[in-house]
Amino acid sequence: HDAPSGVKYYYNTLSKESTYERPAGFVPPDPPSGRAARPDGPAGAAVRWKEYADRATGRKYYSDGTRTVWDRPPGPVEGSSAADAADQPSSFAPNGGGAAPSASSPAGAGASSRRTSTTTYATKEEGAAAFKALLASRSVPPSMKWAEVARTCSGDPAWNALSTAGERKQALAEYRTRRTNEEREARRQRAQREKEDFFALLQEAEGSRDVAQHQTYHQVAEGSLAKDRRFYQVEDAAVREEWYYDFMEERRKKEERVRRVAKKMARDGFLELLRGRADVHFHSTWSSFISSIDPSVTQDPRFVAVGTDSDRQKYFLDYTSELKSAEDERRRLQRETVRRAEKAQRDDYRALLRSLAHDGKVTTISRWRHAEEHVVRDPRHDAVRDQDEDAPREIFEDFVEDLRDAYRRDKLFLTRVLGTQGAQQAAAGATFEEFRAAVAAAAEAEGRAEECGEVLGREPVGTARLFYDELVLRASAASFSFDKFVPGRRDMVGAAVDDSEDEGEIVEDGEV
């Protein structure tokens, strides 16, 4: 592009940057077709005529920046903006009645020299780029005020690349932001390089013992380090002091990490020594261990690596504590295994009782002294007895009690469904299947069929069958008066169905 001053500059439409120096790899664009060339200019230069109005007379005239004519020239003519018309000097208009002055006339020459506000940029962005390039070429700092910027740069033709003061101030603000960021980044990189050089100097001094662990900054600053370029290139003494103590802190942390690693390695070696000894158990004590070892152990590198006896004793106690925890866990797992095995044996024993109940050998009125003969011959009884001598009897009693509870609940349900009289009538002269059908029908009528199904299908002892047998037994004994039996003795039917008799009753020999 050509600046208003006539100096060529280059504008990158992608990066929005402009420069007066020809970029590497620049390829000039092909000249656009369809434009006439200036007859007196370089070959191929396009004529750009613009229309203006004389402010004195209002008469229109035309100018291509070099020549001024009253008559409209052939070819395309661009209309001028209000800003262009305001900036166009009145002396730029042609002189005389209508004859066009020549390019060498004073009017034409004066017009060319005074026409500084007419833009020659294709877009506003190109103009802003040229304006920013002007600021950069004058090394305008971000802190410079607007008035100082105007005094410094307004004499340059590129100042008019933007037509208004608002556009120039906006471009200046963008230029300031970019320059501020660039300067900040440059300072950061410079400080980083200075810090790296300063740390490298301290590391070299550390190797030569010029920097000791407890030396202060002022002691180091008065020594030979202050003569090194890397020391005084950090101009701020406070920054140098801060960096010095940062370096010493990193050095201290590094040495602490080295000590921790060495101590851990010594501890691991000592524990390895203890694991290799069969005489160290979870109940071992430090005193017994020390008194039992021979001199070869104390000369072992793994023993010597632990510097003090207090550390060795601490590691020994840690090791025996780990052994104790491992032993406790082993015993817990063993107890859990035994508990699961015992539970499985008890479940097998309960399965034996259910099978006996299903066969009618265990009922709601069964006693242990009567049922024992059926279970003692089964190995499942022996497995439970090995756990506890009283376990078989206790499990049996709990099992029978569960049967009694189920019978009480089911008997109450059947009595409520059939009624007392209805139950006796349903059982009188009927088979058990007929009795079941009567119960199901009565429960269906009351909307309790689901509960009735559970009662009639009760396992392993059919409580409905027990209730039916009780009703049949009572019906067969209806001709007897139960109240006339021998005082103090229960009726036969009550003895068959009552579950409240003491389980530990002693029966005398010969008692019926």
Disulfide bonds with the S-S distance in Angstrom:
none
